[in-house]
Amino acid sequence: MHIIIDDFQWLLLLLLLLAIMLTASILLAKPILRYFINRVADDTLSKLLTEEYDQNLAELYTSLKRFSALNLIETSLRAETGKVIGRPLGSPRNFLGYDNLMFSPRQMTHFSLPEGAKIDMSVTLGPQAEKPLTIKIPLMIGGMAYGTALSEEAKLALAKASKTLQTATNSGEGPFLPEEQQESGKFILQICRWPWGGRTDEQIAASDMLEVQMGQGGNIGASRIEAKEIAGRARILAGLGPNEPVVSLLGPPGVQRPEDWPLFMKKLRQRANGIPIALKIMATDSLEQDLAVAVELGFDAIAIDGAEGGSHASAPIKQDDLGLPSLCALVRAKRFLKNTQISLIISGGYFTPGQCLKALALGADAVYLGTIPLFALVHNQITKVAPWEPPTTLVYYSSPTKSQLDTAQAATSVANVLTSMVLEMEEAMKALGKTSLKELGTDDLVALDSHTAEVTGVKQAFDQASL
């Protein structure tokens, strides 16, 4: 009697054989693996518990209890080159923030709004200008420079997202990228402290607001860009020659000393042709002095970047040890500008809808976002570079993987993130019974500790005077 085995049965037998072999190998390997793991663990523990401290890995543990792993990494980077290191994306420090502020809805005397209520989240910036800038939401995409930071693909994605959201995007201090302006909803052009920073009449005419940049959260003062750090099209648009490095100016072109400001502003106002002119500054303890000059010069809006604000490849000492936290700057600026029509834009360390809405309640007219849209750009695309490179290599101008960024997908992701944030802010507005941002104020907040109450002027939740 012959037994006939077809192809399918042979396949089953083969799979069964493979399963038996795999099981046997695992059973055999398990005790061997356990033996080696045990030997390594025993040897490691023995060294940790018996060797002299100066030859013991435990020394690293005690060192890291005194300073962080980041300190260790940055010390090594300094030791490698002997140069200023450029840290991306801002300081890791936790500054005084919004966590101890809470919204306080009224329940019996003022009802919340129904689920389908429409909330007006629109904002007008520079209302005293001939052509003020109106956006649909109070969140804008902050200045991130083409060429010296972000790629063309990333900037175009941010511009497309701004158009979908009916908000504004900011050019940043890099060379003017024509396609960015063309793809954007509302376009804010920085008049910046680089040789190309004066911009052309055509570039200004294509913009919806100008922003004179004197500083930002993670950077102020002079900077240098080596020739190898800006190449390709960005170098051409910047007007730089081959192998030519570039050093930033102390003020925008035309301002070499403080006495030059009045004439500079007069000429810029003529070129602006009615659109608002904003001033972008780092928050410092000389804030009121800076604001007094800005008011006198006739700026239509002030953009203040708190110490939490990032700056691509700036020195850690500038990120960690210069400036004021955003919350302090916002409160002080609002008090100073309360009798003016100057719009107030705040930025630096805003990552959640709650932080943004609290800033608006404290008096900001709009919030610039940088880190949130930056990371949203690479949503669902990080596998293109992970695990060997950080996800941001998909968006940096100098990165060889920048061309792998899917611009359409990135634009959708950014638009989705900001849409979601605004919808959450609207949920809070409904709970507070507010139909418009104009109705939101400090009375809708309560402070959980005395320090936050003192800084913000918001009522403290535990008020001993009421006992």
NORGIUR-V389816 format. One line per field, one symbol per residue. ss: DSSP state (H for helix, E for strand, - for the rest). phi: phi as a letter, one per 40 degrees, with the letter a starting at -180 (. if undefined). psi: psi as a letter, one per 20 degrees, with the letter a starting at -180 (. if undefined). A space follows every 50 residues. Layout:
BEGIN
ss=???
phi=???
psi=???
END
This chain:
BEGIN
ss=------HHHHHHHHHHHHHHHHHHHHHHHHHHHHHHHHHHHHHHHHHHHH --HHH--HHHHHHHHH--HHHHHHHHHHHHH-----E------------- EEE----------------E--EEE-----E-EEE---EEE----E---E -HHHHHHHHHHHHHH--EEE-------HHHHHH--EEEEEE--------- HHHHH---EEEEE--E--E----EE-HHH--HHHHHHH-------EE--- -------HHHHHHHHHHHHHHH--EEEEEEEE----HHHHHHHHHHH--- EEEEE--------E-HHHHHH----HHHHHHHHHHHH-----EEEEE--- --HHHHHHHHH----EEEE-HHHHHH-----HHH------HHHH-E---- -HHH--HHHHHHHHHHHHHHHHHHHHHHHHHH---EHHH--HHHEEE--H HHHHHH---E---HHH-
phi=.cbcbccccccccccccccccccccccccdcccccccccccccccccccb cddcbbccdcccccccbcccdcccccccccbgbccbccggcccbcdbbcc bbcbccbccaccccdcccbcbcbbbgccccbccbbcbcbbcccbccgcac cccccccccccccccfbbbbcgccdcbdcccccccbbbbccbcbdcccgc ccccccbbabbccbaadbaagcbbbcdccbbgccccccgccdfccbbccc acdhbbadccddcdccccccccfgccbbbbbccbccdccccccccccgcc abbbbcccccacfccdccccbbgbcdccccccccccccbbbccbbbahgb bbdcdccccccchccabcbbccccccdcdgbcccbcccbcccccbccccc ccccccccccccccccccccccccccdcccccgbcaccccacccbbccac ccccccgcdcccbcccc
psi=pppporhghhgggggggggggggghghhhghgghghggggggggggghih qqhijphhhhghgihhrrhgggghghhghhhjrpqopqjrqiqorpbjhj pqqnqqhhioqrqrhjqppojqqpplhiqhmqopqhqjpqoropppgifq rhgghhggghghggilaqqphajrqpoghghhirfppppporlrhjihrr hggghjriqqoooirrgjqqaqrpoqhiioabhhhghikqrpkorpprri rqpinirhiigghghgghhghhliqqprppqqprikghgghgggghikqh qpoporiiqrpplrphhhhhjqaqqggggggggghhjhkrjpqopqrnko iqhggghhghhiiqhrpppggghghhhjpjihihhqjhqqhiiiiqhjpi jhiipogggggggghgghggghhhhhghgghikpiqhhipahijqqqirh ghggghjqpqgnohhi.
END
